[in-house]
Amino acid sequence: MNNHVTPFTHTITSGNFLAGFGAGAVVTLLATNPAVQQALFRAVAKTSHMIAAGFAEAKERFHDAQAEIQHEAAQEPEAS
C-alpha cells in the first residue's frame, strides 16, 4: 500500500494555502472594519454613478444621431 503523506510544512507553504489565507484575511478585514466598508461602498457608489452617467451620455448621442438621420432623410428630394 502506498500511503503518501504530505509534510505539514509543505502544505502550509503551498500557493493554494497562502492564497486562501490571504483571501480570508481580506474578507475578514472587509467584514469587520467599518472604515474599510465605508470606503469600499463609496468607491462602488462612485463607480456606479460614473457608469450610469456614461450610459446616459451614450443614449443622448444615439438619439442625436437618430434625429440627424431623420432630418437628413426629410431634406432629401423625393425621387419620382
TORSE-995754 format. One record per residue (C-alpha): residue number from 1; residue in one letter; z, x, y. Coordinates in Angstrom, 1 decimal. Each point is the difference from the previous one (the first is absolute). Layout:
BEGIN
+------+------+--------+--------+--------+
| senu | roke |     pz |     px |     py |
+------+------+--------+--------+--------+
|  NUM |    A |      Z |      X |      Y |
...
+------+------+--------+--------+--------+
//
This chain:
BEGIN
+------+------+--------+--------+--------+
| senu | roke |     pz |     px |     py |
+------+------+--------+--------+--------+
|    1 |    M |    0.0 |    0.0 |    0.0 |
|    2 |    N |   -0.9 |    1.3 |    3.4 |
|    3 |    N |    2.6 |   -1.0 |    2.6 |
|    4 |    H |   -1.1 |    1.5 |    3.2 |
|    5 |    V |    2.8 |   -0.1 |    2.5 |
|    6 |    T |   -0.8 |    0.7 |    3.7 |
|    7 |    P |    2.7 |    2.1 |    1.6 |
|    8 |    F |    1.8 |   -1.7 |    2.8 |
|    9 |    T |   -0.9 |    2.7 |    2.5 |
|   10 |    H |   -3.7 |   -0.5 |   -0.6 |
|   11 |    T |    0.3 |   -3.8 |    0.3 |
|   12 |    I |    2.0 |    0.2 |    3.3 |
|   13 |    T |   -2.5 |    2.4 |    1.6 |
|   14 |    S |   -3.1 |   -1.9 |   -1.1 |
|   15 |    G |   -2.2 |   -1.4 |    2.8 |
|   16 |    N |    0.5 |   -3.6 |   -1.2 |
|   17 |    F |    3.8 |    0.2 |    0.3 |
|   18 |    L |   -0.1 |    1.6 |    3.4 |
|   19 |    A |   -2.6 |   -2.5 |    1.3 |
|   20 |    G |    2.1 |   -2.9 |   -1.3 |
|   21 |    F |    3.2 |    1.5 |    1.5 |
|   22 |    G |   -1.8 |    0.4 |    3.4 |
|   23 |    A |   -1.3 |   -3.6 |   -0.1 |
|   24 |    G |    3.4 |   -1.3 |   -0.9 |
|   25 |    A |    1.5 |    1.9 |    2.9 |
|   26 |    V |   -2.5 |   -1.4 |    2.5 |
|   27 |    V |    0.5 |   -3.6 |   -1.3 |
|   28 |    T |    3.8 |    0.5 |    0.3 |
|   29 |    L |   -0.3 |    1.3 |    3.5 |
|   30 |    L |   -2.2 |   -2.9 |    1.1 |
|   31 |    A |    2.2 |   -2.6 |   -1.7 |
|   32 |    T |    3.3 |    1.3 |    1.5 |
|   33 |    N |   -0.8 |    1.5 |    3.4 |
|   34 |    P |   -0.4 |   -2.6 |    2.8 |
|   35 |    A |   -1.5 |    2.4 |    2.4 |
|   36 |    V |   -2.7 |    1.0 |   -2.5 |
|   37 |    Q |   -0.6 |   -3.6 |   -0.8 |
|   38 |    Q |   -0.4 |   -0.9 |    3.7 |
|   39 |    A |   -2.4 |    2.9 |    0.6 |
|   40 |    L |   -2.1 |   -1.0 |   -3.1 |
|   41 |    F |   -0.2 |   -3.6 |    1.0 |
|   42 |    R |   -0.9 |    0.9 |    3.6 |
|   43 |    A |   -2.8 |    2.2 |   -1.4 |
|   44 |    V |   -1.3 |   -2.8 |   -2.2 |
|   45 |    A |    0.1 |   -2.5 |    2.8 |
|   46 |    K |   -1.9 |    2.3 |    2.4 |
|   47 |    T |   -2.6 |    0.8 |   -2.7 |
|   48 |    S |   -0.5 |   -3.7 |   -0.8 |
|   49 |    H |   -0.3 |   -0.8 |    3.7 |
|   50 |    M |   -2.6 |    2.7 |    0.5 |
|   51 |    I |   -2.0 |   -1.3 |   -3.0 |
|   52 |    A |    0.2 |   -3.6 |    1.3 |
|   53 |    A |   -1.2 |    1.2 |    3.4 |
|   54 |    G |   -2.9 |    2.0 |   -1.6 |
|   55 |    F |   -1.1 |   -3.1 |   -2.0 |
|   56 |    A |    0.1 |   -2.1 |    3.2 |
|   57 |    E |   -2.1 |    2.5 |    1.8 |
|   58 |    A |   -2.5 |    0.1 |   -2.9 |
|   59 |    K |   -0.1 |   -3.8 |   -0.1 |
|   60 |    E |   -0.7 |   -0.1 |    3.8 |
|   61 |    R |   -2.8 |    2.6 |   -0.3 |
|   62 |    F |   -1.5 |   -2.0 |   -2.9 |
|   63 |    H |    0.0 |   -3.2 |    2.1 |
|   64 |    D |   -1.6 |    1.9 |    2.9 |
|   65 |    A |   -2.8 |    1.2 |   -2.3 |
|   66 |    Q |   -0.5 |   -3.5 |   -1.2 |
|   67 |    A |   -0.3 |   -1.3 |    3.5 |
|   68 |    E |   -2.4 |    2.7 |    1.0 |
|   69 |    I |   -2.2 |   -0.8 |   -3.0 |
|   70 |    Q |    0.0 |   -3.8 |    0.8 |
|   71 |    H |   -0.8 |    0.8 |    3.7 |
|   72 |    E |   -2.9 |    2.2 |   -1.0 |
|   73 |    A |   -1.3 |   -2.6 |   -2.4 |
|   74 |    A |    0.2 |   -2.6 |    2.7 |
|   75 |    Q |   -2.0 |    2.3 |    2.5 |
|   76 |    E |   -2.9 |    0.6 |   -2.4 |
|   77 |    P |   -3.0 |   -2.1 |    0.6 |
|   78 |    E |   -0.8 |   -2.3 |   -2.8 |
|   79 |    A |   -3.1 |    0.9 |   -2.0 |
|   80 |    S |   -2.1 |   -3.1 |   -0.6 |
+------+------+--------+--------+--------+
//
